[in-house]
Each structure stands twice: as structure tokens, then as C-alpha cells.
Amino acid sequence: MTALGGLKRFFTFPFEGSDWQKRFFIGAALILLGWFIPVIPLIFVGGYIVQVMRQVIAGHEPALPAWEDWGKLGLDGLRFCAVGLAFLLPGLLAYFGGMGLYMLASLFLPFSMQLAEAGRILYTLIPLFFIAVMMILFISIFLGMLLTLLGAIPLPMAIAHFVKHDEVGAAFRFREWWPLLWRNKVVYLIAWALCGGLMGIAYYAIITVYATLILCILIPVLSAPLSFYCMLVWAAVFGEAYRGGYEPQEHPA
């Protein structure tokens, strides 16, 4: 089977199957709850996304599984978050490190002026110091974006490898999953284009609502189902892309 064949099913499956309304509502409600209770509800959503991807990798049609075995959902969600954090952490550290340095330098400004007035440092050193801080800030922002992008691109394949083998360590066995990505690179790029486009549409829809000012208070309610839908499509599309790269190895011609 050609990977990603019949693209429509990846976008319609969240609204199909028995009891899909209840299953979709639970996921959206957990994301909405995440606005008020940090992290914990989203862990269970992550575990559910792992379940969807696991079904697709196993060769089943994408579908919404029942919300069962919450202990397993929580464990899968924690592992899902751990893999994602590991891949994105270098970029986040570079970005927030530069922002932190800039904030500390801003707090130091009044003290530096006092030191200059007391003759302990030269006035000319103050602008030079802040120019250096601004340069570090811009470099950290650029480096943070670059490292985050480099981590995000292969992240779905790493997560899919962890899901297939049901162990976190599999996500970091690059020699195992990188050939799968490279073998199926065209489909993988298509998967990124599909998911990126979908997330872009959802983002601009939320921004449009935010710009109305009056409806902006509804953003949590509106963004929850949109976010859950995008995550479901992401899991199904990249699960299929991963399986498409794995099948030649399991079924040689």
C-alpha cells in the first residue's frame, strides 16, 4: 500500500466510528482543562495520541479508541512528553537562556548607573555592555529557533519508533529509525506539509477570533477542539508515514 494513500481518511476519522462524539469531546475537554490545571490533563491527551499512532503503525485504519486504562494513558503520555522535551530542549535552553540574560541585564541597569555616578565604572562601558547583551539575545533567539527546528523535524519519526517498540530508549536509537525516515523521505515531507498546513489554518483561525476582542474570551473553548483535532491528524499521518518506511524492511521484495 502506498503510504498516505487516501488522504481524506486522515482528516475525517476523528468524526467517524462508534461513539466518536463522546471520545472527541473528552479529548477536547482535557485540553480545555489544561488552561486551568497545568500539564496533568495534557499528559493523558498525549497518551491518547500515542494510542492512535500505535493503531496506525500496527496497520489498522485510523480511529478514535475508547478512553480506557487511564494508568496506561498517563504512562504513555509521560513518555511522549519526555521524548518531545528531549528533542526540543536544546533549542528551548538557547532561547530562554538568552532571554534570561537580557532580563538580568535590564535589572542591572539602575545599579550600573549608580556605579558610574560613583566613579566605579566608566559611563562608556554601560552602552557597550548592553550592546553585547543585545547581540547575545539575537544570537540566542536565532540559535534557539534553529535548534528547535532541527529537533522538531525528526521528532515524529522518533516518537513513532518509541511507540512501535513501546520503550522510550527506541526514540534515541537514531541508527534504527533514521534509515526509515530517509527511505520514506518524500512521504515524510508530505506528512509535514499536511500537518503544518493544518496547524497553520488552526492558528490563523484562533488569531482571527482573538482580533475580534469581544470573542477573544472564547479562545480556550474554541482552541481546545481545534488543537485536539490537529493532534489526532498528526498522530495518524506520521504513524502511516513511519509504517510506510518500515514495511519494505519487514516485507522485502
Stockholm file with secondary structure:
# STOCKHOLM 1.0

chainA/1-253         MTALGGLKRFFTFPFEGSDWQKRFFIGAALILLGWFIPVIPLIFVGGYIVQVMRQVIAGHEPALPAWEDWGKLGLDGLRFCAVGLAFLLPGLLAYFGGMGLYMLASLFLPFSMQLAEAGRILYTLIPLFFIAVMMILFISIFLGMLLTLLGAIPLPMAIAHFVKHDEVGAAFRFREWWPLLWRNKVVYLIAWALCGGLMGIAYYAIITVYATLILCILIPVLSAPLSFYCMLVWAAVFGEAYRGGYEPQEHPA
#=GR chainA/1-253 SS CCTTCSTHHHHHGGGCSTTHHHHHHHHHHHHHHTTTSCSHHHHHHHHHHHHHHHHHHTTCCCCCCCCCCHHHHHHHHHHHHHHHHHHHHHHHHHHHHHHHHHHHHHHHHHHHHHHHHTTSSCTTHHHHHHHHHHHHHHHHHHHHHHHHHHHHTTHHHHHHHHHHHTCGGGGGCHHHHHHHHHHTHHHHHHHHHHHHHHHHHHHHHHHHHHHTSSGGGGHHHHHHHHHHHHHHHHHHHHHHHHHHHHHHHHSCC
#=GC SS_cons         CCTTCSTHHHHHGGGCSTTHHHHHHHHHHHHHHTTTSCSHHHHHHHHHHHHHHHHHHTTCCCCCCCCCCHHHHHHHHHHHHHHHHHHHHHHHHHHHHHHHHHHHHHHHHHHHHHHHHTTSSCTTHHHHHHHHHHHHHHHHHHHHHHHHHHHHTTHHHHHHHHHHHTCGGGGGCHHHHHHHHHHTHHHHHHHHHHHHHHHHHHHHHHHHHHHTSSGGGGHHHHHHHHHHHHHHHHHHHHHHHHHHHHHHHHSCC
//
